[in-house]
Amino acid sequence: MELDGRFGKKGLKTYVLRLALQTGFAAFLIWIGFQFSRYFRAVETGSLPLPDRPTGAEGFLPVSGLMGLLDWFYQGQLNSVHPAATVLVLAFTLISLVFRKSFCSWICPVGLLSESLARWGRRIFGRNFRIWKWLDIPLRSVKYALLLFFALSIAMMSAEALQAFIHSPYNKVSDLKMYAFFADPSVLAGSILAVLAIGSVFVHGFWCRYLCPYGAWLGLFSWASPVSIRRSKGTCTDCGLCDRVCMARLPVSSKDRILSVECTGCLDCVASCPVPLTLKAGTRKHPLRLQYFAGGLLAVFLLIYLAARVSGYWQSGVEGGEMVHLFRIMDQLSH
């Protein structure tokens, strides 16, 4: 199947290129997970010298990344504890500034898992379900409330307090603590993950729509993006397929341009439209072909990643011996 082809049934289409890119990132992160497991076991056994620490795992430390951004502003240089966490937050934010919240639908592995569960739900029940509007609106505010909590907590910290936390023993092993949490979850944590998974089977994008503060952060920056979904009223047949396929449940068929912070730039509405060029992604004067959209967001990510590697702002500077020591007292560390 060609990459610019479409995958799906009953008009609910997804571009194969998006699915391929999403799956590629997911496969890469699984590889990082195996590498981090090897690193974790070496730290656990105290086997020095430690193998290279797979810093890509810091993408799952967005709070540390946000702290790093503010600390970078205060100090004029990037911290050496979790520099990759800050670089990745910066990369995904810049992608949102240019290509809307496309990180969520083109890169994020949680987004891929959520969409896969939703497809499974459609196979079982014939459709996904929608929560009542009177409940949907307050639930959507939860992710913004979580974002506000984290953002205010970080913004209210002084430069000295921020430095103290970033270089604290707790933060230095936060990626190890995260791995331990998912490798051996408690009954409560496992139950919560199961509820989120089941919710995603019934409701398309359950976690992303209601609870993800990272998506809320990226959505706010996507407001400034020059790229958006645009509709040609003259050729639109009002079939409503674009509304049905939209994971953000936006009224695409009744808008000339989609500006909502909920839009993930997935382009599923464009893929599902039966009339060529009625829906387009791009600026007012310059529509973007699918390949240019995908290549552009990938280029932004790779350029920032390579710049971080070349400049030495990617690998953590915490020594192996210190990591082994901190691991032995990890359960005693708190913030």
ZIBELMO-V238191 format. One record per pair of residues at least 12 apart in sequence whose C-alpha atoms are under 10 Angstrom apart, sorted by the first residue. I is the first residue (numbers start at 1). J is the second residue. If there is no record, write none. Layout:
# ZIBELMO-V238191
((I,J) (I,J))
This chain:
# ZIBELMO-V238191
((1,16) (2,15) (2,16) (2,17) (3,15) (3,16) (3,17) (3,18) (3,19) (3,20) (3,21) (3,290) (3,291) (4,16) (4,17) (4,18) (4,271) (4,289) (4,290) (4,291) (5,17) (5,271) (6,18) (6,19) (6,268) (6,271) (6,272) (7,19) (7,268) (7,271) (7,272) (8,119) (8,271) (8,272) (9,272) (10,241) (10,272) (11,240) (11,241) (11,242) (11,244) (11,245) (11,268) (11,269) (11,271) (11,272) (11,273) (11,274) (12,119) (12,241) (12,242) (12,243) (12,244) (12,245) (12,246) (12,268) (12,269) (12,271) (12,272) (12,273) (13,241) (13,242) (13,245) (13,267) (13,268) (13,269) (13,270) (13,271) (13,272) (13,273) (14,245) (14,266) (14,267) (14,268) (14,269) (14,270) (14,271) (14,272) (15,266) (15,267) (15,268) (15,269) (15,270) (15,271) (15,272) (15,290) (16,271) (17,106) (17,290) (17,291) (17,294) (18,105) (18,106) (18,107) (18,266) (18,267) (18,268) (18,290) (18,291) (18,294) (19,105) (19,106) (19,107) (19,112) (19,266) (20,106) (21,105) (21,106) (21,107) (21,294) (21,298) (22,103) (22,104) (22,105) (22,106) (22,107) (22,108) (22,109) (22,110) (22,111) (22,112) (22,113) (23,106) (23,107) (23,108) (23,109) (23,112) (23,113) (24,106) (24,107) (24,109) (25,106) (25,107) (25,108) (25,109) (25,112) (26,107) (26,108) (26,109) (26,110) (26,111) (26,112) (26,113) (27,109) (28,56) (28,109) (29,56) (29,57) (29,59) (29,108) (29,109) (30,109) (31,54) (32,53) (32,54) (32,55) (32,56) (32,57) (33,54) (33,56) (33,57) (33,179) (34,54) (35,51) (35,52) (35,53) (35,54) (35,55) (35,57) (36,51) (36,52) (36,53) (36,54) (36,55) (36,56) (36,57) (36,175) (36,176) (36,179) (37,54) (37,176) (37,179) (37,180) (37,183) (38,50) (38,51) (38,52) (38,53) (38,54) (39,51) (39,52) (39,53) (39,54) (39,176) (40,53) (40,175) (40,176) (40,177) (40,179) (40,180) (40,324) (40,327) (42,320) (42,324) (43,176) (43,320) (43,321) (43,322) (43,323) (43,324) (43,325) (43,326) (43,327) (43,328) (44,176) (44,323) (44,324) (44,325) (44,327) (44,328) (45,324) (45,327) (45,328) (46,320) (46,321) (46,323) (46,324) (46,325) (46,327) (46,328) (47,320) (47,321) (47,324) (48,320) (48,321) (48,324) (49,319) (49,320) (49,321) (50,319) (50,320) (50,321) (50,323) (50,324) (51,320) (52,315) (52,316) (52,320) (53,315) (53,316) (53,318) (53,320) (54,315) (54,316) (55,82) (55,83) (55,84) (55,85) (55,175) (55,314) (55,315) (55,316) (56,84) (56,85) (56,88) (56,314) (56,315) (57,84) (57,85) (57,175) (57,176) (57,178) (57,179) (58,82) (58,83) (58,84) (58,85) (58,86) (58,87) (58,88) (58,89) (58,174) (58,175) (58,178) (58,314) (58,316) (59,82) (59,84) (59,85) (59,86) (59,87) (59,88) (59,89) (59,92) (59,108) (59,175) (60,85) (60,88) (60,89) (60,175) (60,178) (60,179) (61,82) (61,84) (61,85) (61,86) (61,88) (61,89) (61,171) (61,174) (61,175) (61,178) (62,85) (62,86) (62,88) (62,89) (62,213) (62,214) (63,85) (63,86) (63,89) (63,147) (63,150) (63,151) (63,154) (63,213) (63,214) (64,81) (64,82) (64,83) (64,84) (64,85) (64,86) (64,89) (64,154) (64,165) (64,166) (64,171) (64,174) (64,175) (65,82) (65,83) (65,84) (65,85) (65,86) (65,87) (65,88) (65,89) (65,90) (65,166) (66,85) (66,86) (66,87) (66,88) (66,89) (66,90) (66,150) (66,151) (66,154) (66,155) (67,79) (67,85) (67,86) (67,150) (67,151) (67,153) (67,154) (67,155) (67,157) (67,162) (67,163) (67,165) (67,166) (68,80) (68,81) (68,82) (68,83) (68,84) (68,85) (68,86) (68,87) (68,89) (68,90) (68,162) (68,163) (68,166) (69,83) (69,85) (69,86) (69,87) (69,89) (69,90) (70,86) (70,154) (70,155) (70,157) (70,159) (70,162) (71,86) (71,154) (71,158) (71,159) (71,160) (71,161) (71,162) (71,163) (71,166) (72,86) (72,159) (72,163) (73,159) (74,158) (74,159) (74,160) (74,162) (74,163) (75,159) (75,160) (75,163) (77,313) (78,313) (78,314) (79,163) (79,166) (79,167) (79,313) (79,314) (79,316) (79,317) (80,166) (80,167) (80,172) (80,312) (80,313) (80,314) (80,315) (80,316) (80,317) (80,318) (81,166) (81,167) (81,168) (81,171) (81,172) (81,173) (81,314) (81,315) (81,316) (81,317) (81,318) (81,319) (82,166) (82,167) (82,171) (82,172) (82,173) (82,174) (82,175) (82,313) (82,314) (82,315) (82,316) (82,317) (82,318) (83,308) (83,312) (83,313) (83,314) (83,315) (83,316) (83,317) (84,305) (84,308) (84,309) (84,313) (84,314) (84,315) (84,316) (85,314) (85,316) (86,313) (86,314) (87,301) (87,304) (87,305) (87,307) (87,308) (87,313) (87,314) (88,301) (88,304) (88,305) (88,308) (88,314) (89,214) (89,217) (89,218) (90,301) (90,304) (91,103) (91,297) (91,300) (91,301) (91,302) (91,303) (91,304) (91,305) (92,104) (92,107) (92,108) (92,214) (92,218) (92,297) (92,300) (92,301) (92,304) (93,214) (93,217) (93,218) (93,219) (93,220) (93,221) (93,222) (94,218) (94,221) (94,222) (94,225) (94,297) (94,300) (94,301) (94,304) (95,218) (95,221) (95,222) (95,225) (95,296) (95,297) (95,298) (95,299) (95,300) (95,301) (96,215) (96,217) (96,218) (96,219) (96,220) (96,221) (96,222) (96,223) (96,224) (96,225) (96,227) (96,264) (96,265) (96,297) (97,218) (97,219) (97,220) (97,221) (97,222) (97,223) (97,224) (97,225) (97,226) (97,227) (98,221) (98,222) (98,223) (98,224) (98,225) (98,226) (98,227) (98,228) (98,293) (98,296) (98,297) (98,300) (99,222) (99,224) (99,225) (99,226) (99,227) (99,228) (99,264) (99,265) (99,281) (99,282) (99,293) (99,294) (99,296) (99,297) (99,300) (100,218) (100,219) (100,220) (100,221) (100,222) (100,223) (100,224) (100,225) (100,226) (100,227) (100,228) (100,229) (100,259) (100,260) (100,261) (100,262) (100,263) (100,264) (100,265) (100,266) (100,297) (101,215) (101,216) (101,217) (101,218) (101,219) (101,220) (101,221) (101,222) (101,223) (101,225) (101,261) (101,262) (101,263) (101,264) (101,265) (101,266) (102,215) (102,218) (102,219) (102,222) (102,263) (102,264) (102,265) (102,266) (102,267) (102,293) (102,294) (102,297) (103,215) (103,218) (103,264) (103,265) (103,266) (103,297) (103,298) (103,301) (104,208) (104,214) (104,215) (104,218) (104,219) (104,263) (104,264) (104,265) (104,266) (105,247) (105,263) (105,264) (105,265) (105,266) (105,267) (105,268) (106,264) (106,265) (106,266) (106,267) (106,294) (106,297) (106,298) (107,297) (107,298) (108,215) (110,205) (110,207) (110,208) (111,205) (111,206) (111,207) (111,208) (112,205) (113,197) (113,200) (113,205) (114,196) (114,197) (114,198) (114,199) (114,200) (114,201) (114,203) (114,204) (114,205) (114,206) (114,207) (114,208) (115,200) (115,201) (115,203) (115,204) (115,205) (115,206) (115,247) (116,200) (116,201) (116,204) (116,205) (117,197) (117,198) (117,199) (117,200) (117,201) (117,202) (117,203) (117,204) (117,205) (117,206) (118,197) (118,198) (118,199) (118,200) (118,201) (118,202) (118,203) (118,204) (118,205) (118,206) (118,247) (119,200) (119,201) (119,202) (119,204) (120,200) (120,201) (120,202) (121,198) (121,199) (121,200) (121,201) (121,202) (121,203) (121,204) (122,201) (122,202) (122,203) (122,204) (123,201) (124,201) (124,202) (125,201) (125,202) (127,201) (127,202) (127,203) (127,204) (128,200) (128,201) (128,202) (128,203) (128,204) (129,199) (129,200) (129,201) (129,202) (129,203) (129,204) (130,202) (130,203) (130,204) (130,206) (130,249) (131,202) (131,203) (131,206) (136,209) (136,210) (137,210) (138,210) (139,209) (139,210) (139,211) (140,206) (140,207) (140,208) (140,209) (140,210) (140,211) (140,212) (140,216) (140,262) (141,209) (141,210) (141,211) (141,216) (142,209) (142,210) (142,211) (142,212) (142,213) (142,216) (143,207) (143,208) (143,209) (143,210) (143,211) (143,212) (143,213) (143,214) (143,215) (143,216) (143,217) (144,210) (144,211) (144,212) (144,213) (144,214) (144,215) (144,216) (144,217) (144,219) (144,220) (145,211) (145,213) (145,216) (146,211) (146,212) (146,213) (146,214) (146,216) (147,211) (147,212) (147,213) (147,214) (147,215) (147,216) (147,217) (148,213) (148,216) (148,217) (149,213) (150,213) (151,213) (151,217) (165,335) (167,318) (168,333) (168,334) (168,335) (169,322) (169,323) (169,325) (169,326) (169,327) (169,329) (169,330) (169,333) (169,334) (169,335) (170,326) (170,327) (170,329) (170,330) (170,331) (170,332) (170,333) (170,334) (170,335) (171,333) (171,334) (171,335) (172,316) (172,317) (172,318) (172,322) (172,323) (172,326) (172,327) (173,318) (173,322) (173,323) (173,324) (173,326) (173,327) (173,330) (173,333) (174,330) (174,333) (176,323) (176,327) (176,330) (177,327) (177,330) (177,331) (196,211) (203,247) (204,245) (204,246) (204,247) (204,248) (204,249) (205,247) (205,248) (206,247) (208,247) (208,248) (208,262) (208,264) (209,247) (209,248) (209,249) (209,262) (215,261) (215,262) (215,264) (216,261) (216,262) (217,261) (218,261) (218,262) (218,264) (219,260) (219,261) (219,262) (219,263) (219,264) (220,260) (220,261) (220,262) (221,261) (222,259) (222,260) (222,261) (222,262) (222,263) (222,264) (222,265) (223,259) (223,260) (223,261) (223,262) (223,263) (224,259) (224,261) (225,259) (225,282) (225,283) (226,259) (226,282) (226,283) (226,284) (227,258) (227,259) (227,265) (227,280) (227,281) (227,282) (227,283) (227,284) (227,286) (227,287) (227,288) (227,293) (228,257) (228,258) (228,259) (228,260) (228,263) (228,265) (228,267) (228,280) (228,281) (228,282) (228,283) (228,284) (228,287) (228,288) (229,252) (229,255) (229,256) (229,257) (229,258) (229,259) (229,263) (229,265) (229,266) (229,267) (229,269) (229,270) (229,279) (229,280) (229,281) (229,282) (229,283) (229,284) (229,287) (230,252) (230,255) (230,256) (230,257) (230,258) (230,259) (230,270) (230,277) (230,278) (230,279) (230,280) (230,281) (230,282) (230,283) (230,284) (230,287) (231,252) (231,253) (231,254) (231,255) (231,256) (231,257) (231,258) (231,270) (231,277) (231,278) (231,279) (231,280) (231,281) (232,253) (232,255) (232,256) (232,257) (232,277) (232,278) (232,279) (232,280) (233,253) (233,254) (233,255) (233,256) (233,278) (233,279) (234,278) (235,275) (235,276) (235,277) (235,278) (235,279) (236,253) (236,254) (236,273) (236,274) (236,275) (236,276) (236,277) (236,278) (236,279) (237,253) (237,273) (237,274) (237,275) (237,278) (238,252) (238,253) (238,254) (238,273) (239,253) (239,273) (239,274) (240,252) (240,253) (240,254) (240,269) (240,272) (240,273) (241,253) (241,268) (241,269) (241,270) (241,271) (241,272) (241,273) (241,274) (242,267) (242,268) (242,269) (242,270) (242,271) (242,272) (242,273) (242,274) (242,279) (243,268) (243,269) (243,272) (243,273) (244,268) (244,269) (244,272) (245,267) (245,268) (245,269) (245,270) (245,271) (245,272) (245,273) (246,263) (246,264) (246,265) (246,266) (246,267) (246,268) (246,269) (246,270) (246,272) (247,262) (247,263) (247,264) (247,266) (247,268) (247,269) (248,260) (248,261) (248,262) (248,263) (248,264) (248,266) (249,262) (249,263) (250,262) (250,263) (252,269) (252,279) (253,269) (253,279) (256,279) (257,279) (257,280) (257,281) (257,284) (258,281) (265,281) (265,293) (266,281) (267,279) (267,280) (267,281) (267,290) (267,293) (269,281) (270,290) (271,290) (281,293))
